[in-house]
């Protein structure tokens, strides 16, 4: 009598590899450049996260082609990492403590200003 013992238990496939960490090229080389330059001066650098309410706020604060954020970087002498669409709307500001504080105030007041404008439309 033909007992077909099909003991072909197939092992489950291996889990897929983890996704690579996202690297935001356009900002990362600038950051490397910036950190390289700062290391020599050894001014006490600090980094702060500045959250804003939404990606619309981000777009407004950054400006066309980043013109506003570039001006803010120059004015406050800080490095500001712009949040990427689809991620948390949080700016990352690096520089001397007082410069970071100034940049932070500017970003927050711009965000509040935008909230007011949008509410009144």
Buried (B, 14 or more C-beta within 10 A) or exposed (E): EEEEEEEEEEEEEEEEEEEEEEEBEEBEEBBEEBEEEBEEEEEEBBEBEBEBEEBBBBBBBBBEEBEBBEEBBEEBEBBBBBBEEEEEBEBBBBBBEEBBBBBBEBBBEBBEEBBEEEEEE
